[in-house]
C-alpha cells in the first residue's frame, strides 16, 4: 500500500526557454480574456477567432517542417505555446489538436500526401484537428465478425 504523508503539489514553474515565443503568445492571449472563453463554454462553441489569430501568427504551423511552409520548430517550442495559452487562462485544445495531429501526416503520410496537405495546413487554409485511433488490446478495437 502506498501512502503519502503530505499532499503532492502539481504546481510547476513555467520554463524560461523561448522568451520570444512566450511573449508573442502572451500578446495574442491578452486579446482573448476569460470572458471570451466563458462565453464559448456557455455556447459550446469553437474558438474560431482565437484559432485564426494563432494561425496568422504562425503558431499552428510550429511543428511543420520549413520545406512545407511551417516553422520547423522542436517539440519543446510547441509545448511553450501551449504553456502560455494555459497560463493566460485560455483553452489550448484547438491549438493542440492542430499542432499535433498533423504529425500523423508527417510520420505516416506518403510524400504526395505531405506535399498536398502540409503546406495547406501551414498556411491555415486546411484544418486537421481529428483522427481515429484503435487500440485493439485495450478493448476499444473494432470487432468484426
N, C-alpha and C positions, 0 to 999 in steps of 0.2 A: 504494500500500500504506500502510495506516495502522498506525503503531507507537506504543506507549505506553511511555515510559521508566520510569514509576513506576506501580505498581498503582493503579487507581481505587478510591476508597472509596465504598461505598454507605451508610455510616453517616450518619444525619441526626438533627439535634436535633428533638424534638417542639416544636411551636409552643406558645405560651403563651396563645393565644386560648381563649375559652370555659372559663375556670377552673372554673365551677360544674359544667359537663357533665363535664369531666375528672375532678373529684373524685368525682362521683356514680358514674361508670363504674368508677373505681378501687375504690370500696367494693363494688360488685357483683362485680367480678372477684376481689376478695380472698376471696370465698366459693367460688371455683372455682379451686383451686390446680392446679399441674402434674399432681398425681396424678389429678385428675378428668379432665383432657384425655388423659393417657396411657391411662387405663382405657378411655375412649371409643375411642381409636385401636385398642387391642388388640381390643376387641369389635366394631369397625367400627360403632359406634352413633352415633345422632344426639344432640346436646346439648340434650335437651328441657328439663332443669331450667334451664340457662343461658338458653335462648331464653325460657322463661317469666319468669325474673327480668328480662330485658331488656324484655320486653313490658310487664310490670307497672310498670316504671319509666318507660314511655312512649318508650323509645328506638327501638323498631321502627316507631313512627309519626312519627319525627322529620321526615321529608320530606313527609308527607301534609298538605295544607293544613288550616288550622283549621276551615274550613267543613265538612270531612268528619270532624272529630274528631281530627285529628292536631295536631302541634306547629307545623307550618308553618315549620320551621327551614330555613336555607340549606344548600346542599350542603356547605359547609365545616364546619358543625356536625356533619353526619353523618360527615364524614371524621375529625373529632376523636374521635367514638365509636369508630370502627374503629382509630384510632391507639392509643387507650388499651387496647383489648382486646388488640391485638397486643403492646403494651409490657408488659402483665401476663403474657405468655406464653400467652395464650388463643388460640383459633381463632375469628376473626370471620366465617368463611364463612357460617354460617346467618344471622347478623345482617346481613351484607352482602346476601345473597340477598333477605331480607325487605324491607330498606330500599330497595333499588334496583329490584327487579323490579316493584314496584307503580308505578314511574314509567311503565311501559308503559301502564298503565290511565290515568294522568294525561295522557299525551301522545296516546294513540290511542283511548281509550275514549269511548263516547258519553256524553252527560250521564246517561242512565239507568244505564249500567254504572258510572260513577263514583259515583253516589248509592247504588247497590246494594252495591258491593264495598268502596270506600274506608273507610266508617265501620266495616265489619266487620273489615277489616284493622287499622285504628287501634285498635279495641277488643281485638284479639287473639283474636277469635272465628273468624277466617279466615286461613289462611296462603296466601301467594302467593310461592313460592320457586323457580319454574322457568318457563321459557318457551322456545319454539322459535324459532330464527333460521336463515335461509338466506342464504347469500352466493353467488348464482349465478355470479358472475365469478371465484370463488376455487376452483371445483371441488367445492364442498360442496353445491351446489344439487340439488334433486330433478330427476332426469332422467325425463321422461315419453316414452313412445312408442317 
